Amino acid sequence: MHRGLLPVLLFCGIVLVLSGCESVSVKRMDSAEVVDLSGNWNDTDSRLVSEEMIKDCLSRPWVSQVTAKIGKPPVVIVGTVLNQSREHINIQTFTKDLERALINSGQVDFVASKTERDELREERVEQAKHSSEQTAKETGQETGADFMLKGVINTITDQIEGKSVIFYQVNLELIDLKSNRKAWIGDKKIKKFVEKSRFRP
């Protein structure tokens, strides 16, 4: 064996042994259990913020006023929610939490998002070509939304020597699609203190 290969083989053997010694422990948890590991935005923040903000939105006079005016619950759609923080935030999960809170309230009707509508329209075109006349769904029968919910998430982080304070502010606005009038504006603030140890026990 070539002498130059010996150190390489020894190194590879050590790596294989060390990697083989790794152990993985998995513990199943309740999906509603609160766990903060990094201090970053997580599933609990998404769920609590969406529930609290939609509860506040639907407790305001606009709901009863619009319902009395048009004789039925207003139709709402969730538009764009922008992540203007420096942190990666799964906006799709947050918007789905907003949709769930709106639908489950029973106070408003809800229609599909733009992406979902495009897929549904494509399916209706396919039905017109290939489905029977009795089962094919007609085009031009969609329910138009009365209001759009839009928003933005911002963060401010202050940190020094392993300690940081993360401040989240979520702003949502409900806008009348006919008049562009803002029917409701809400905000939710979260502040987290995070301390990271330099030494592991």
N, C-alpha and C positions, 0 to 999 in steps of 0.2 A: 504494500500500500504506500502511496506517495505520502511523504511526511507532511506536506502542506494540507492534505485532506483531513488529517487527524483532528486538528483544532476545530475545523468546520463541523465534523461529525459529532464531536463532543458537545459543541454549542447546540446543534440541532437536537441532540438527545436530552440535554438539560431543558430546552424549551418544551419538548414533548412531555417530559415528566411534570414540569410545573403546570402546563396547561391541563394535564390529566388530573391534577390535584384540585382543580377548581370544583367548588360545590355550589349548587343552586338550590335555594330554598324558596318555595312558593306558598303563599298564604292567601286563601280566598277571603275576600272582604265584602261586606255589604256595600252596594253601589252608592248608598246614601251616607256612608261613613266619611267623616271629614279627615283628610290626611294632607298636610302641607309638608313637602319635602324640601323644595327649593325656594319657596316663597313666591313663585311665579303664579300667574293666573292659571286656575285649574277648573275641573268640572264643578266643584262646589261653588266657586265664584260665579260661573256661568249660570248655574241653576238658580241660585239665590237672587242674583241681580235681575235676571229675567222675570222671576216670579214677583219680586217686590215692585219692579217698575211697571209691569203690566197691571198689577193690583192697583197701584196708584193711578195709572192711566184710566182704568175702567171705573174708578170711584169718582171721577170728575163729571161735571154737568153735561158735557158734550154728548155722552152716550144716550141719556134720556131725552135730550133735546132733539138729536138726530132721529132717534127711534120714533118719537112723537110726530116729527115732521114728515117722515117718509113712510111711516106705518109698519116698519119692520126693522130688525136689527141692522146696523150699518155693516157694510162689507169692507174688510181690511186686508191689506197685503203687506208683507214685510219687504222693504226695498233694500238698499245697500247700507250695510254697517261697516264703516271704515276702521281699520286698525292703524292708528297713528302713533302707537307706542313703539319703543325700540325692541319690544319683546314679541316673540312669535305667539299669536293667539289664534286658536282655531275658530274663525268667525262663523263657519258653517254650523258648528255645534251650538254656538250662541244664538244664531238666528233660528235654529230649530227649537231651542228652548223658548224663545219668544213666541214662535208659532204655537207651540204646545200650550203655553200659558193662555194665549188668546183663545184658542179653540176650546180648551177645557173650561173657560170662564162661562160659556153659554150666553154671553152678552153680545157677541158679535158673530157675524158669519165670516168665513175665511176662504180666500181663493188661492190657487196654486201660484208659485213664483214664476218669473219669466222663463227660467230654464225648464221647469216642469211643464209650462204651457206649450213651449216649443215641441216637446216630446209628445204631448197629448194631441197637438194639432197634426203632427206627422202620423200618429196612429189613426186619426179620423180620416185623413187622406187615404191611408191604406185600406180602411174599412169601406170607403166609398168605391174603391176599385175591386175589392175582393170579398166583402161580406154581403150577406143577403140584404135586400131592401128593408126587411122587417127588423133587422138587428143593427144595421149601420147607423152610427150617430151622426146627425147633421152638423154641418159647420155653421158658424154664425149664431150659436146659441149660448155662448159663454156668458157668465155673470161678471160684470165689470165691478171693480173695486171702487168704493167711495173714498177710502182713506189709505194713505201709504205711511208705514212706519219706517223712519230712517234714523241713523245714528252714527256715533263715533266713539271710539275708546282711546283715551289718552293715559299716559303714565308719566310720573316724575319720580326719579330715583335719587336719593341722597345717601352717599356711602363713605365710610372711612374705616380703615383698619379692621376689615372683616365684619363690620356692622353696617347695615343698610336699612333705610326706610323706603318702601315702595308704595307710592300713592297712585291709585287708579281712579279715574273719573269717567263714567259712562254717561253720555248724553243721548237722549232719544227725543224725536219729534214726530208728532202725528199730523200729517198734512192732508187737507181736503183736496182731492184730485181735480175737482171741478173749478174751484176758486183759488187754489194755492194758499188758502188760509190755514194757519197753524192752529189746530184745535187743542193741542196739548204739547207741553214741553216738560220733560222730566230729567233728573240726573240722580246718579247713585255714586257715592264715594266709598272706596275701600282703602284702608291704610294698614300695611303690614310691616312689622319690625322683624328683620332677619339677622341672626348672628351666626357666623360660621367659625368653627374652631379650626385652628391650624394643626392641632394634634389629634390623631385618632386614638381612642382608648385601646 
